[in-house]
Amino acid sequence: MKTVAALQQENDLLRQALAAEKEKNTVLSEQIQHLLRQRFAPSSEKTPPNQLGLFNEAEAIEAEDNELTPEETTTEVKSHTRTRKPRVSIPDSLPREDIIYDLPEQKKTCPHDG
């Protein structure tokens, strides 16, 4: 029969082994989640909203320059209308012939719903 000290020592070893396995399980779960996100996440590059203001120094400098010189520059653009190309038709000088294909009366009605 094992003594209390031996059982306590075995219990501590088992707890340490369990803690190590839990940590390993956590790391593997995180790796799986990362790989799943990498594989199945949308592939477009979207920036998170908290990162939109990281590199706005140039805009800030430009805004300061605009405040110092409030000149408005406008450019007028001449508007245009879209023109369609004319439809190419058959010249009137070519002979035309109408061919009418007629079906027998039996085939003029649908066999499924009449």
C-alpha positions in Angstrom: 0.0 0.0 0.0 1.3 3.5 -0.9 1.9 6.1 1.7 0.2 9.5 1.9 3.5 11.2 0.8 3.8 9.0 -2.2 0.2 9.6 -3.2 0.6 13.3 -2.8 3.8 13.3 -4.9 2.0 11.3 -7.6 -0.9 13.7 -7.5 1.4 16.7 -8.0 3.1 15.0 -10.9 -0.3 14.3 -12.5 -1.4 17.9 -12.0 1.8 19.2 -13.6 1.3 16.8 -16.6 -2.4 17.9 -16.9 -1.3 21.6 -16.8 1.3 20.9 -19.5 -1.3 19.1 -21.7 -3.8 21.9 -21.2 -1.2 24.5 -22.3 -0.3 22.4 -25.3 -4.0 22.0 -26.2 -4.5 25.8 -25.9 -1.5 26.5 -28.2 -2.8 23.9 -30.8 -6.3 25.4 -30.7 -4.9 28.8 -31.3 -2.9 27.5 -34.3 -6.0 25.8 -35.7 -8.0 29.0 -35.3 -5.3 31.0 -37.0 -5.0 28.6 -39.9 -8.8 28.5 -40.3 -9.0 32.3 -40.4 -6.1 32.4 -42.9 -7.7 29.8 -45.1 -11.4 30.7 -45.0 -11.4 34.5 -44.2 -12.3 37.0 -46.8 -9.2 37.7 -49.0 -9.7 41.4 -49.5 -7.4 43.6 -47.6 -9.6 45.5 -45.2 -8.2 47.8 -42.6 -9.6 47.8 -39.1 -11.2 51.1 -38.1 -8.7 51.6 -35.3 -5.8 51.8 -37.8 -7.3 54.4 -40.1 -5.5 57.3 -38.3 -2.0 55.7 -38.1 -0.4 57.4 -41.2 -2.3 60.7 -41.5 0.7 63.1 -41.1 0.6 64.1 -44.8 -3.1 64.9 -44.6 -2.5 66.9 -41.4 0.3 68.9 -43.1 -1.9 69.5 -46.2 -4.8 70.6 -44.0 -2.5 73.1 -42.2 -1.3 74.5 -45.6 -4.9 74.8 -46.8 -5.8 76.7 -43.6 -3.0 79.2 -44.3 -3.9 79.8 -47.9 -7.7 79.5 -48.3 -7.6 79.8 -52.1 -10.2 77.7 -53.8 -9.3 76.3 -57.2 -12.1 75.1 -59.3 -11.8 73.5 -62.7 -14.7 73.6 -65.1 -15.2 70.6 -67.4 -17.1 70.9 -70.6 -20.0 68.5 -70.5 -20.6 66.2 -73.4 -23.4 64.1 -74.8 -23.1 60.5 -75.7 -23.7 59.8 -79.3 -24.9 56.4 -80.5 -23.6 54.9 -83.7 -26.3 54.4 -86.3 -27.6 50.9 -86.9 -26.3 49.3 -90.0 -29.2 48.3 -92.1 -29.5 46.3 -95.3 -29.4 48.5 -98.3 -32.7 49.1 -100.2 -31.1 48.0 -103.5 -30.8 44.4 -102.3 -33.7 42.1 -103.0 -35.7 40.9 -100.0 -37.8 37.8 -99.7 -40.1 36.8 -96.9 -40.2 33.1 -96.1 -43.0 31.9 -93.9 -42.7 28.5 -92.3 -46.1 27.2 -91.3 -46.7 24.2 -88.9 -49.4 21.7 -89.3 -52.4 22.2 -87.0 -51.5 19.2 -84.8 -48.1 20.8 -83.9 -49.6 24.3 -83.2 -51.0 23.2 -79.8 -48.9 22.2 -76.8 -49.2 18.5 -76.0 -48.8 19.2 -72.2 -51.2 21.9 -71.5 -53.1 22.5 -74.7 
